[in-house]
Amino acid sequence: MGDRELRGRRHENAVLDGLLTAARTGQSGVLVLCGEAGVGKSALLDSLAARSQSYRVTRVVGIESEMELAFAGLHQLCQPFLDHLDRLPRPQQDALGTAFGLMGGAAPDRFLVGLAVLNLLSDAAGKLPVVCIVDDAQWLDRVSAQVLAFVARRLAAESVVMIFGVRHGEEHELAGLPELEIRGLDETDARALLDSVLPGPVDPRIRDRIVAETRGNPLALLELPRAWSVTELAEGDSVGTLSGRLEEGFVRRLEVLPADTRLLLLTAAAEPLGDATLLWQAAERLGLGADPAAGAIESGLITFGQHIRFRHPLVRSAAYRMASPRDRQAVHQALAEVTDPETSPDRRAWHRAQATALPDEEVAAELESSARRAQSCGGLIAAADFLERSTELTPEPTRRAERALAAATAKRGSGALDAALELLNGATAGPRDERRSAEVERLRGQIAFDQGHARDAARQLLSAAQHLDPHDPDRARMTYLEAMSAAIWASGPGAPGILAKAAAAAPPPVGSDPPADLLLQALALRLSRGYTAAAPHLTKALDQTRQAVIGAEDVSSWLWLAGNRAAGMVAIEVWDFDTAHELALRQDRMARETGALVQLQFALNFRANLLCLTGDLSAVAGLVEEDRQLAAATGNPQIRYGGVLLEAFRGNEVTATGMIETTIRAETEQVQGRMAAFATLANAVLHNGLGRYETARDAALQVFEQDVVGYGVLVVGELAEAASRTGDTKLVESALAWLTERTTATPTEWGLGMQARVEALLGADEDAYRSSIEHLSRTRIAVEVARSHLLYGEWLRREGRRMDARDHLRTAHDQLTAMGVEAFAERARHELLATGETVRKRSPETLNDLTAQEAQIAGLARDGMTNPEIAAQLFISPRTVEWHLRKTFSKLGITSRRQLRTALARPA
């Protein structure tokens, strides 16, 4: 590209230079250059690379034909820095090494790979800033694009600049990153550029028409006059879009070349690596000699060297698309023959597949092997594509159906849910096979659950489990548990029938009673025969899950079992806060270690809900913020439920009400009754805090009557408090009867403390108030301790015992204020005023100047974690941790990590 193609790019170059300058001062920068084909993105990137000679520059160009090969683009980008690999933490070394095929091992999650890339680039930038240039990012393989988007969103203080070029109208993974739209040149620059390539003087009106038609697109102004006459350009043509006109222009230039030259260019277009050795070996196989090469060079459409480069990606696409199917197959066959089956088996398999028009079992089997290799290094997306093509080339109907099912499973795992459902149609097209039909039904149910259709998922999974039972009892039992979980999540109007069917259908366990079997049986008993009959089984299943030793192959299943879809909700159901918290922490840790970020989002929200009960709302805010950041990084929706309960406890009426209403509306539409019930529970908490007891009672009663597993424990106290304040004695009696049954079967300090509180509310029993406080004080559930003090103080004041009331009201006010449970704290303040005591309205002693991420990092540093440990936990780089800590120290007026213990004291 020459300087003339950078006419009118002063602003764009200034923006890019600003990123380079900032990198010199330790800041990172990200920018996506967006524009139509030929508008000058590549020229800007070339110019940037030329100006970055004092930086470490790495470049990669996305190639459409390479989009199926997992991590191909990422490997190319990271290649210059792999000498830093041994400086990464071991799990990150293994993840990146496995992804790039440098070592064997279990498939790494792509986001653990992302953390490794983030730290690799950060370490490489230790001496000189790193500039990463990615052109035609829309054509990167999807895994590479997702990892680079993850890295880009987490850059902060690493001295790394990441610039992407993306074509308008193409799907890509970079949404939400800073963008700079690249437009055509203004009229003055466009005329000057056009004049430089026109063969002679042209009528100004025609020239102006051409400038207007091309909209100042530099490549169009340079290239179209070489393929189209001035009259054709001025009058328009039938090609349509500017990109189409450009590609058609290149087609015209290719059409006049000799057939052998076109075949050589087609071979280069089909070879994604730009490897000159492979190209010439394939050319020899095709019988192409020196003349085609000379003709290709003279055309100016390609340059040969150590790496082969087309003048523009549109030349590559034009050369490939204009070729006949026979020529394409011949070229791919030649490339397959010269590709080393030992070092590049997957590229060889893909070339063979493209060279094959008819079903071929040998090629299909080779693609299946490629899929296994892709999956072993974390390339689930590539594995799905290999399997899909393998299915198409499989001649035998039964095997074709089996491969279609495998491809659909891989598609579901990669998040391509609609594509997975389409492939399932092929899985049912083969000869009748009951087991395969059951597996298809199970996968449909799992996808329905993924899509948020819990009721449909429960029905499909239940049916699949029943059909699997005669063929594979182990898989059937796991499928029953999946059906049970989906049914519980669908809890609400119409769900009891599903729950009853799932419970009745669950088979007895066989053999060693693994945790999944125990959980299945315990939940089945809970739903069919009630709490008392199920309690011993629930506690046994919970204990076995807690003690389970997890192998690498079981991590995925355990993450599902331990969370709030199985063992986690059982722990709450039996009033076992400590085990619930332990499971949440293990789920969090294992999700981080394996990079299972969707599971991590659920773990963060599970922990957040538990920590709300402990009163550590600043920690909850950090977890909610991390959920938001992970959602942005992965493109998945934010889970949000921890945030709903947080705002309810804070008493932020406007914010909490909006979140509650939005959640109820969305989850009701999706038939996710469990989550709608959770938002309704939060509504009861909010209005009890605000003293609006009728609203709180109605919300709590709605959840209580649904008997949602795990939520009765959380809502019974809200119901009893609101009912007592509205004079509904029968409701308080119902709450006490429910509690008595539970605490008789599973007596815990938490349950006994709540039972004593309800007894006190019902019978004005002073000893019961004291008992409630004593029991709850032996737990970590600080919010409930403070609320028992509040209720006891309110009762004492109404009994006319002002002095006694003040002690408990003061305790409640101080504790609730320190925790940030502001609405309940305000209730305590008003009660203190009614006793005649002067008390100022004050804000909780929170660190309002810190951002949520700064507070979270500071809290982890306070607890003794090192910068690398914090970085690994939060999926950021150690340099970013250090940067945030410097800002935190400045805001808090401290100079050392030791001082954080005082500045960030935990709530009482």
N, C-alpha and C positions, 0 to 999 in steps of 0.2 A: 504494500500500500504506500502510495506516495503522499507527500505533504499536501498536495492539492486536494486530496480527499478529506482533509481535516479543516477545510474552509468552514468558517462560521461556528467553530466548536470551542470558542474561548470560554464560555460559561461552563460547559461540560468538563473541559480540562481543569478549570479552576476548582470545581467540586472534587474531582479525583485527586488533584494535587493537595487539596486540604486534608484528605484522608491520609496521604503519604506523610504530610508534615505532622499530623497528630500522632501517627505511629512512632515517630521519632521521640515523642514525649511520653510514650508508654501507653497510649490509648489505642484501642482497636476500632475498626470501622468496617461497616458492611454496606454494600450498595448493589442494587439490581438495576441494570440498564435494560429498559424495555423499549421495544420498537419493532416496526415491521421489517421484513427481510430486506437487506440492502441499505438500511437507513444509516449505517455507519457504526454500529456497535462494535464489530470486530476491529474496525480501524481505530476506534478509541482505545480498545483493549491493547492493540499492537503498540499504539503510541505510549500508553501507560507503561507497558513492559519496557519499552526503550528508555523511558525516563526513570526507571527503577533499578538502574545498574548498581547502586549502592545498597540495595535491599536484596534479600533472598527471595527470588521469584520462582513460583511453580505454576505451571499452566496445564489445563486439560480442556479438550473440546469434546462436547457430546456428539456422538455419532448415532444416527437413527438405527442402523443395523446392529448396534451393539447393546441396545437397550435391554436385552434379555439376559445379559451376563452380569451376575451379581458382583458388586464391589469393583467392577472394572474401572470406572471413572475415578473412584476414590483411591484405588491402588496407584493409578497413574499420578494423581495429585500428591500423594504422600511419599512416593518413591524417593525423592531427594532427601527425605528426613528420616528414613528408616534406620539410619545409624544411631538415632536417638531412642530407638525402641526399648533398649535395655534399661533406660532411665525411668520408664513408667512403672507404676505399681504392677505387681505380677498379674492380677486378674485382667488388667487392661492390656498388658503385653500379650497374654494368651488370646484375648478376644480379637485383637487386631491381627496377630499372627495367624490365627485360625481363619479369619475372614479373608485374608490375602493368600491363603494356601501355603503359608510358610511353615506351618506345623499342623498336626492333627489335633483333634479334640472335639468336645461337644459344641453344638451350634451356638455361637454367641448371639445375644440380642443386639440388634443394630444400634440401640442407644447406648449400650456399654461400649460398643465400637466407637460411637460418637464421642463419648467421654475420653476414650483413648486418643482419638484424633485431636480433640481440643487440647489435651495436655501435650501431645506430640508437637503440635504447632507452637504452643506456648513455650515449650522447652527450646525448640529450634530458634525462636525469636529472642533468645537470651542475649545473643551478641549483636545480631542485626535484625531489624524488623522483617517480617515475612509478608509477602504479597502473594495471594492466591487468586489466580485469574481463571475463571470458568466460562468458556464461551459455548453458546448453544446449549445452555443448561437444561432446556426442555427435552433434550435428547440424551441426557445422562440415564444410565440404568437407575431404576426407581430407588433401589436401596441406597446407592451412592448419593442421590439427590436428597433423600430423607436425612441421611447422616450429616451431610453438609449443611442442610437447613437447621438441623439441631445445633450444630457447632456455631453457625452464624448467629443464632438467637442467644447464645450464651457467651459471646465474646464481650469483653469489657476492658480489661487492663493488661492485655497480653502482647501488645505491639504487633497485632496481626491484622492485615487488611484483606478483606475477601470481596471480590468484585465478580458479579455474574452477568452474563449477557443472555437475555431471554427474548424469544420472538413472540410478538403479539399474536393472540389467537390460539396458542398452543398451551395445553395443560402443563403445569409444573408444580413443584413442591415448595416454592419460595414465597407463597402468599404471606403478607404481613411484614416482610422485611422492607427496609427503606428502599424506595424506588426513585429512579430518575428516568423520565420518559425522554427518549431520543426522537426528535422530530426531524423532518426534512429541512434542507437549507432554505434561507430566505431567498427572495427572488433575485437579488443582486448576486449572491454567491452561486445560486443555481445556474443563472445565465452564464456566469464566467466559467463554471465547470463544464457546462454543455458546450460552450464555444471551443473549449480545449480539445474536444473529440470530434466535432462535426467536420466533415471533409472539406467544406468550403463555405462561402457566404450563404446565409439562409434568410429568407424573408422574416423580419422581426416578429410578425404576427404568428408565423408558424413556430418560431422559436418560443414565443410566449405560450403558445398552446401546448408545446411539449413540456415546458416547465410546469405549467398548471396540471397537466395530466399525470406527471410523475410526482407531484407534490414535493418537489425538491429532494427526492430520494437520491442520494449520491450514486449508489450502484446502478440505479435505473438510468441516471443521466450519463454515466460512463459506458454502460454495457448495451443498452437498447439500441443506440445508433449503430452498433457493430452488427446487429442482427436484423434490424428493421429499417426500411427506407424512411426518409424524412416524411414522405407523404403518408405512409402507414402509421407512423407515430402521431402525426397531426390529426389524422382522421379517426384514430382509435381502431380497435380490432375486437375479435370475438373471444379472446382469451379470458377476459373478465378482470380479476383482481390484479393489482400491481405485481404481487408475488407470482401469480400465474403468468403474467406477461414476461417477467424476468426469466422464469424457468423455461417458458416457451422460446424466449430469445436464445437461451443457451442450447435448447434443443435444435434450433435452426443452425447454430454454429456447429453442433455435433453432427447434424445430418449431412453436411457437405464433406465430412472427413471420410477417408477410406474405411471400409468395413473392419479391417484388422485394427486400425487405430481406435475405432469405436469400441471394439471388443477389449482392447487393452484398457481403455478408460473404464469400461464396465467392470473389469477385473479389479481395478484400483478402487472403484466405488464399493465393491462387495467385500473388500478386505479392510476391516475396521481399524487395524492397528497402524496402518500407514507404513508397514514393514516392507522395505524395498526388496529384501532377500526373498520373502514369500511371494511378492508380486512377480519377480522375474522367474522364479521357479514355476509358478502357475502359468505364466506366459509361455514358457518353454513347453509345458504340457499341452497347451492350446495350439502350439505350432506358430507362435508369434515371434518374429525376428526383430532385427534392428529398425527396419523401416517404420513399423507402427509407433515405436518409441520416438523416433525423430518427428513423425507427424504430430504426436501428442504434444511434444515440447513446442513445436512451431505454432500450435493452436493457441498457446498462452493460457490454456484452461487448467493446466496442471504443472507442477514443478517436481522433478525427481531429485532425490538426495538421500541422506541417511533415513529421512522420513519423507513420505509423499504427502504433498499438500495440494488440494484443489484450490482454484482461485476463489471460490466461494462455496458454501455448503449446497447452494442451489445447483451448482455444476454437478456435484456428486449425485443429488437426487434426480437431476435430469438424465444423467448418464444411465442410472439404474432403471428409472421408470420407462424410458423410451425403448429399452431393449426388449426383445421378444422373450417369451417364457423359455423357449429352447436355449437361447443364448445365456439367460440367467442360470439355468440348470447346469449348463456346461461349465460356466465360470465357477459356480459353487462346487461342482464336482472336482475341478482342477485344484481349487483352494483346499478342499478336504484332503486330497491326495498328498499335498505338500505340507499340510499342517501336522506337526509332530503329535502322535497320539499319546505319548508319555507326558510331555510338558503342557500340551494344550488340548486335552481330550474333549473339553466342552465346546470349544470353537470348532473343532473337527466335526463333532456330532451335529452342531447347528448347521455347518455348511452341508453336511450330508443330507440333513433333513430338507434344506432348501433345494438340493439337487434332485430330490425325489418327488415325483408327481403321483405315483401310485402307492398304495399301502405296502409297507416293507417291514417285516418283523425285526430284522437285524438292525435297521436304523431306529425303529421304535424302541428296541431294547437298549440301544446305545444312549438314546435320549433319556430313558428312564434312569440309567446309571448316572448321567449328568445331573438329573434332578436330585438323586441321592447325594452326590457330591456338593451340589449347591446348598442343599438343606443342611448338610453337616457343617458348612462354614457360615451358616446364618442367612443364606440367600433364599428365603422362603418364596419371595416373589419370582425369582428366576426359576426355582424348582417348579412352581406352578406353571410357568410358561413352557418349560421343557416337557412337563407331563401333559399339558394340553396338546402340544404338537405330537407327542408320542401317541396320544389317544387317536389323533387324526390318522396316523400312519399305521395303526394296528389292524391287521386283517382279520384276526380271529375275534368273533363277537363277544365271547365271554371275557377274554382278556381286555378287549377294548372297554367294556363296561367297568371292569375293575380299575383300569387306569383313569377312566373318567372320574370315578369316585375319589381316587387318590389326588387327581388334579383339583377337584372341587374342595377337598379337605385342605390342600395347600393354599388354594385361593382364599378360603375362609381365614386361614391362619395369617395370611398377608393382609387381611382387611378388605379384600375385593369381594364383598358379599354378593353383589348382583351377579358377578361373573361366576361365582361358585354355584349359585342357584341355576344358572344356565347350563353349566356342566353336569349338574345332577340329572338333567333331562336325558343326557347321554348315558348316564350310569343306570338308568331304568330301561334303556332301549335294548339291552342284551337279553340273552335267554333268562328265563325266570330263575331267580336264586333268592330264597327267603332270607338268608343271612344278609346278602348284599342289600336287599330291599329294606331290611331293618336298619342297616347302617346309613342308607340314604335318608330314611325317615329321621334318624337321630341327628344327622347333620342338618337337615332342614329345621329341626327343633332348636339346635344350637344357634343357627343363624338367626332364627326368629328371636331368641333370647338376646343375641348380640344387637339386634335392631330395636330392642326395647319392647317387643310384643310378648310379654311374659305369659299371658293367658294362652295364646296360640302355642307358644313354646312348650308350656306344661302339657298340653294335650298331645302334641306330636312326640315329645320325649317319653311320655307314659306309654303311648302306643308302640314306640320303637323298643322300649325296654321289654314289653310283653312279647314282641316278636323275636327279640334277641335271646330271650331266656332259654329256649330249647337248644340254642346253638353255642352260646358263650355266656354262661351264668355270671362270670366275673364282670364282663362288659355290661351285661344286663343290670347288675346291681348298681354299678356306677351311673348308668343311664337313669335308673329309678331315682337315685339321689339327685341327679341333675333335674329330673322332672319335679321332684319334691321342692327343690330350691326355686325353680321357676314358678311353681304354684304358690309358694310363700310370697314371692315377690309380686305375684298377681293378686295378693290378698285384697279383698274388697268385694263389692257387689258381684255376685255370680261366681266368685272364686271358691266358696266352701265346697261345692260339688267337685271341683277339680282336686282340692285338698283331700277330700274323702276317698276319691278314686285312687289317688297316688298312695295314700296311706294303706288302703286295703290291698293294693297290688304288690306292695313291697314284699319280696320273698325273704325267708329266714336266711341268716348268714351261714356260710359253709366254711369249715376249716378254722383258720387261725384268728378270725374276728379282727381284721384290720380296721383302722379308724373309720374308713369310709363305710364299711358294713355296719359298724356300731352306730355311727351317726344316722344312717338310713333307718335302722330299726328304732332308734330312740325318737327320731322325728315322726316316724309313722305312728308310734304309740302316742306321742303327744297330740297328734292331730286326730287320732281315731278314738282314744280312750281317756284323754285328758292328762292333766299335769301330774297328779299323784301317781298314776300307774307308770308314767314315763320317767319320773324324776330319777330313780336309781340308774336307769339306762342312759339318761342324758348326762349325768355326772361321770359315769364310766366312760362313755364315748369322748367326753371332754378331756378326761384325764389321759386316755390313750392318745388322743391327738396331740396333747401338750408334750407327752413323753416320746413321741415318735422320732426315730432317727431317720433323717431325710437324706437319701442318696441323690446324686446329681440327676439321675433319670426321673426322680419323683418330684423335683422342685415345682414343676408347673402344676401338677395335681395338688401338691400340698398348699401352694399359694391360694388355690381355689378353695380347698377344704378349710384352711385356717381363717379365712376372712369372714366378713359379715354376711356371707351367703350360706355358711354351714356352722363350723365350730364357734366362730365369733359370736353369732347370734345366740347359740346355745349357752355360751358363757354368761351372757346378759340374762337369758331366760332363767338361769339357776342362781342369779344374784352373786356370781363369782367375778367381781371386778378385777381382782389381781390376775386371774388367768386370762380374762379378756384383754387386759393391758399387755400381758406377756405375749399373747398370740399376735396382737396388733404390732408390737415391736419386732417380733420375729418376721412377720409378713413384710413389714417395712424394710428390715435389713436384707432379707433374702431377695426381695424385689429389686433393691438397689444393687446388690451383688450380681444379679443375673441380668440387670438392665430391663426388667419387665415393667415398663413404665405405666402401662394401663393398670396392672395390678398394684403398682405403687400409688397411683391416684386413689384407688379404693382404700389402700392401707392408710394413706394420709388422712382421709376423711373418717375412717374408723377410729384412728388415734385422736383426731380432733374432737369427735363426739365424746370420747371417754375423758379427754382432758378438760372439756367443758365442765364435767362433774367435779373435777379436782379444783376448779377455779383458776387454772393456769391459762387465762384467756390470751395472754401475750404469745404463749407458745402455740395456741390454737390459731391465732392470726397468721403466724409464720407458716403453719401447715397449709392453711387455706391459700395463702399466697403461692406456696410451692405447687399446689394443685393447679392454680391458674397458669403458672409458668410452664408446667409440664404439658398442659393442654395446648398452650401456644406452640410449644416445641414439637409436639407430635401431630398436631392438627385434629386431635380428638376433643370431644366436648369436655368442659370442666365438670367434675362430679358435683361440687357445690354444697353438698348436704351439711358438711361441717360448717360452712359459712352461714347457712340458714340458722342452725342452732346457736352459733356464736352471736349473731345479731339479736336473737331472741333473749339470750342471757344478758347481753349488754343493755337490752331495753330500748334499742334504737327503733322506735315505732315505724317511722316512714320506711327506712331501709329494710327492716325485717318484714314488714307487711308486704312490700313489693316482692321480695324474694319468696315469701311463703305463698302468695297468690300465684305467682308465676310457676312455682314448682307444682302446686296442686293442679293447676290447669294442664300443664304439660304432661304430668304423670298420669292424670286421669285419662287423657286422650290416648296415651300409650298403654293403658291398662296395667300400669305399674303401681298397684294399690299400696304396696308396702311403702314406697317413697312418698306417695300422696299422704299416707297416714303419718309418716315422719314429719312432714311439713305441718300437718294439723297438730301434732304433738308440740312442735315448736310454737305454734300459735297459742296453745294453752299456756306454755311457759311465759311467753311474752305478756299475755293479758293478766296472768296471776301477778306478774311483777308490776304491771301498771295499775293493779287494783280493780280491773274490770272483770269481776268474778263470773258474771253470767256468761260472757263470751268465752272465758277460760273453761267454765264447766261444760258448755256445749261442745267445744272442741275436744276436750279430754274425754267426754262420754263417747263421742264418735269413734275415737281410737280404741277406747276400752272395750266397747261392744264388738269391734271387729276381731278382737282376740288375736292380734298379729304377733307371731312368735318374737319374743325379745322386747316388745314395746310395752306390754302390760307393766313390766317392772318400772319403766320410765314414766308412765302416765298415771299410775295409780295415786301417787302423791299429789299430782296436779289436780286430779279429779276430787280427791278427798278434801283438799284445801279449798277449792272453788265451791264445792257443794256445801261445805260447812259455812262458808261466808254468805251463801244465798239461802241458807236455812233448809236445804234439801237433806234431811236426816237419813232418809231411805238410801240415798246414793252413798252417803258416808258408810252406812251399815253394809251396803253391797261391797264397797271397797275393802272394808275390814274383813268380811267373810272371805273374799278372794285372797287377801294377804294371809289370813290364818291358814288356809289350805296350803299355800305356797311355803310358808315358813315352817309348818309342821313337817312337810316333805323334805325341805332343804333349808335348815336353819343356818343363816349366815348373819354376821354383824350388820350388813347392809339391810337385809330383809327384816331382821328383828327391829332395827332402828326405825324403819318406815312403818312397821306394824304398830310400834309403840306410839309413833306420832299420830297415826289415825285413831288409835284408842283415845289419845288425849283430846283430839278434836271432837270425838263423839261424846266422851264422858266428862269433859272438863277435869281430867285427871292429872294433877300436878306430878305425881310420881311417874306417870307415863311420859310426860314431857322430859323429865330428867333422864328416864331410861332411854328415850330416843336419842338424846344428846350423847349419852355414854356409849351406846352401841355404835352410832355413826362416827364418833370421835376415834374409834379403833379402826376406821377405814381411811382410805385416801380421798373420800368423796366430800371434800371440804365445803362445797356449795350446800349440800344437804345439812351439814352440821350447822352452818350459819343460818339456814332457813328454819331449822328447829329452834335455834335461839330466838329468831325473829317471832315465830308463832308463839313460843312460850312467853316472850316479853309482851306481845300484844294481848295475850290472855290475862297476864298479871295486871296490866294497866286497866283492862276492863273490869277486873275484880277490885279495882281501887287500891292496888298495892304498888304505888308509883315507885317507891325506892327499890323494891325488888325487881320491878320491870326494867328500871334503868340499866341494871347490870347486864341483863340479857340483850336488851335493845342496843346498848353501847357495843357489846361484843359483836352482835350481828352487823351493826352499821360499820364498824371498823373492818371486819373481815370481808364483807361484801364490797366495800369501797376499795380495799386493797386489791381485790380480785378483778375489779371492773364490772361487777354484776350490778349495774347502776340503778335499774328500776327497783330492784328489791332493796338496795341500799337507801334509796329515796323513801321507800315505805318505812324503813327503820328510822330514818331522820324525822319523818312526820310524827311517828309514834313517840320519839324522844321529846319532841316539842310539846306534845300533848301531856307529857309527864311534868312539864314545867322546866325541863332542862334546856339550856341554850346550846344549840349545835349549828355550826355553819354548814351550808351546802358546799361540799368540796369535791373536786374531781379526783378520781383515783390516781395514785402516784405511778402513772405509766410514762413511758418514754416516747412522748408524742412526736418528738423531733426525728426519731429514727424511722426509716422506711421499714416495711415488713421484713424485707430480706436482710437489712442491716440488723434488726432486732433478732432475727433467727440466727444469723451468723454469730453475733455477739453472745447469744445465749449458749450456743454450742462451744464457743471459745471459753466462756465462763465455766462450763462443765468439764473443761480439761482437754477437749479435742484439739489436735494439731491442725494447721492449715491444710495439709494434704488430706487428712481425715474428713474435715469439713467439706472440702472440695469434692471428694468422692461421694459423700452423702447427698450433697445438693446438686450434683452434676454441673459443677462449674470448675474453673481452673484455680490452683492455689494462688496465682497472682491476683485473681479477682477477689478471693477471700481477703488477701492482704490489703487490697485497695479499699474494700468495704470496712475493714477494721480500722484503717487509718482515719476514714471519715467518721466512724463511730467514736473513736477516741477523741477526735476534735469536738464533736457535738457534746460529749459527756464531760469534757474537760479533764480527761485522765490521760495517762501516758503508758500504762502497762496492762497486760492481760489480767494480772493479779487484782488490779483495781476493779475489774468487771464484777467481781464477787459482791462488792459493796454497791456499785452503781446499778447492778441488775439483780438485786435481791429477789429471791422467789417469794410468791405470795404466802402469807401465813397460813 
